[in-house]
């Protein structure tokens, strides 16, 4: 019996099983937001399960798209990049939409990135998105959903 086809089947099955087990937040509701003159299309992660997965295992993110994390309570919610395949920038946002601080995050690391004050929202975008548009702490994100 030829072992090449059997080996191919084993490799193909492993690839299919691996992709089936990869955690992805797919089909999330999206909202439109603005900061200055820039529009943002953001997927919403507003439950513990959705926030836990976040943008894990994604390999790309459209230019003006991101993920908005919404928390039930204001707190010092920190983020890390475990199993996140693309570098991101994160804006920590207070209740009224004011950006508290922005952090740059490297892909697939476990370094903590934390807000400088308690926040209810965090917005992840492609790395450099905020700095390339001169969006800084103190700017306001418009269109945040109210809790």
FIMAR-580044 format. One record per residue (C-alpha): x, y, z; residue number from 1. Coordinates in Angstrom, 1 decimal, padded with zeros to 4 digits, always signed. Each point is the difference from the previous one (the first is absolute). Layout:
REM FIMAR-580044
     xx     yy     zz   i
      X      Y      Z NUM
...
***
This chain:
REM FIMAR-580044
     xx     yy     zz   i
 +000.0 +000.0 +000.0   1
 +001.3 +003.4 -000.9   2
 +000.7 +002.1 +003.2   3
 +000.0 +003.4 -001.8   4
 -003.9 +000.2 -000.3   5
 -000.4 -001.1 +003.6   6
 +002.5 +002.6 +001.2   7
 -001.8 +002.7 -002.1   8
 -003.3 -001.0 +001.6   9
 +001.5 +000.2 +003.5  10
 +001.5 +003.5 -000.7  11
 -003.3 +001.2 -001.6  12
 -002.0 -001.3 +003.0  13
 +002.3 +001.7 +002.5  14
 -000.3 +003.3 -001.9  15
 -003.8 -000.2 -000.1  16
 -000.2 -000.9 +003.8  17
 +002.4 +002.8 +000.8  18
 -002.0 +002.7 -001.8  19
 -003.2 -001.3 +001.5  20
 +001.4 +000.3 +003.5  21
 +001.4 +003.5 -000.5  22
 -001.9 +002.5 +002.0  23
 -001.4 +002.9 -002.0  24
 -002.7 +002.5 +000.7  25
 -002.0 -000.2 -003.2  26
 -003.3 +001.7 -000.8  27
 +000.2 +002.6 +002.8  28
 -002.3 +003.0 -000.3  29
 +001.8 +003.1 -001.2  30
 -000.4 +003.7 +000.7  31
 +001.1 +003.2 -001.7  32
 +002.1 +002.4 +002.1  33
 +002.0 +003.2 -000.7  34
 +003.0 +001.7 +001.3  35
 +000.7 +003.3 -001.5  36
 -000.5 -000.4 -003.8  37
 +000.6 -003.7 +000.1  38
 -002.7 -002.7 -000.2  39
 +000.4 -003.3 +001.7  40
 -001.9 -003.2 -000.6  41
 +000.4 -002.0 +003.3  42
 -001.1 -003.5 +000.9  43
 -001.4 +000.0 +003.5  44
 +001.3 -002.4 +002.8  45
 -002.4 +000.7 +002.9  46
 -000.1 -003.3 +001.9  47
 +002.7 -001.9 +001.9  48
 +000.2 -002.7 -002.6  49
 +000.3 +002.5 -002.9  50
 +002.5 +002.1 +001.8  51
 +002.1 -003.0 +000.9  52
 +000.4 -001.0 -003.7  53
 +000.2 +003.5 -001.3  54
 +002.1 +000.1 -003.2  55
 +001.8 -003.3 +000.7  56
 +001.2 -001.9 -003.0  57
 -000.9 +002.7 -002.5  58
 +002.6 +000.5 -002.7  59
 -001.2 +003.4 -001.3  60
 -002.3 +002.9 +000.9  61
 -001.4 +002.4 -002.6  62
 +001.6 +003.5 +000.2  63
 -002.8 +001.9 +001.8  64
 -001.4 -003.0 +001.9  65
 +000.6 -001.1 +003.5  66
 -001.5 -001.6 +003.1  67
 -001.8 +001.9 +002.7  68
 +000.1 -001.6 +003.5  69
 -002.8 +001.0 +002.3  70
 +000.1 -000.8 +003.7  71
 -002.9 +000.0 +002.5  72
 +001.9 +002.0 +002.5  73
 +002.8 +002.6 -000.1  74
 +003.2 -001.6 +001.0  75
 +003.7 -000.3 -000.8  76
 -000.6 -002.6 -002.7  77
 +003.4 -001.1 -001.3  78
 +000.6 -001.8 -003.4  79
 +002.6 -002.3 -001.4  80
 +000.6 -001.5 -003.4  81
 +000.2 -003.8 +000.6  82
 -001.0 -001.8 -003.2  83
 -000.5 +003.3 -001.8  84
 +001.8 -000.2 -003.3  85
 +000.1 +003.7 -001.0  86
 +001.5 +003.0 +001.8  87
 -002.6 +002.4 +001.3  88
 -000.5 +003.4 +001.6  89
 -002.5 +000.3 +002.8  90
 -001.7 +003.1 +001.2  91
 -001.4 -000.1 +003.5  92
 -003.2 +002.1 +000.1  93
 -001.9 +001.6 +002.9  94
 -003.8 +000.0 +000.2  95
 -000.5 +003.3 -001.8  96
 +002.2 -001.2 -002.9  97
 +003.2 +001.8 +001.0  98
 +003.2 -002.0 -000.8  99
 +001.9 -000.5 +003.2 100
 +003.1 -001.6 -001.5 101
 +001.2 -001.9 -003.1 102
 +002.4 -003.0 +000.1 103
 +001.8 -001.8 -002.8 104
 -000.2 -003.8 +000.3 105
 +002.3 -002.6 -001.7 106
 -001.6 -003.2 -001.4 107
 -000.1 -003.2 +002.0 108
 +001.4 +001.4 +003.3 109
 -001.2 -000.1 +003.6 110
 +001.1 +003.5 +001.0 111
 -002.8 +001.9 +001.9 112
 -001.3 +003.2 -001.5 113
 -002.1 +001.9 +002.5 114
 -002.0 +003.2 +000.1 115
 +001.3 +003.0 +002.0 116
 -003.4 +000.4 +001.6 117
 -003.1 -002.2 +000.3 118
 -001.7 -000.5 -003.3 119
 -003.2 -001.6 -001.4 120
 +001.2 -000.2 -003.7 121
 +003.1 -001.1 -001.9 122
 +000.5 +000.2 -003.8 123
 +002.5 -002.1 -001.8 124
 +001.1 +001.0 -003.4 125
 +002.9 -000.9 -002.3 126
 +003.4 +001.0 +001.5 127
 +000.7 +003.7 -000.6 128
 -003.6 +000.9 -001.1 129
 -000.3 +002.6 +002.7 130
 +003.5 +001.5 -000.3 131
 -000.3 +000.2 -003.8 132
 -003.1 +002.1 +000.3 133
 +001.4 +002.1 +002.9 134
 -002.7 -001.3 +002.4 135
 +001.2 +000.4 +003.5 136
 -001.2 -000.2 +003.6 137
 -002.7 +002.7 +000.6 138
 -001.6 -000.5 -003.4 139
 -003.6 -001.3 +000.1 140
 -001.5 -003.1 -001.7 141
 -003.5 +000.7 -001.1 142
 -002.7 -002.6 -000.4 143
 +000.8 -002.2 +002.9 144
 -003.0 -002.1 +001.1 145
 -001.5 +000.9 +003.4 146
 -000.2 -002.6 +002.7 147
***
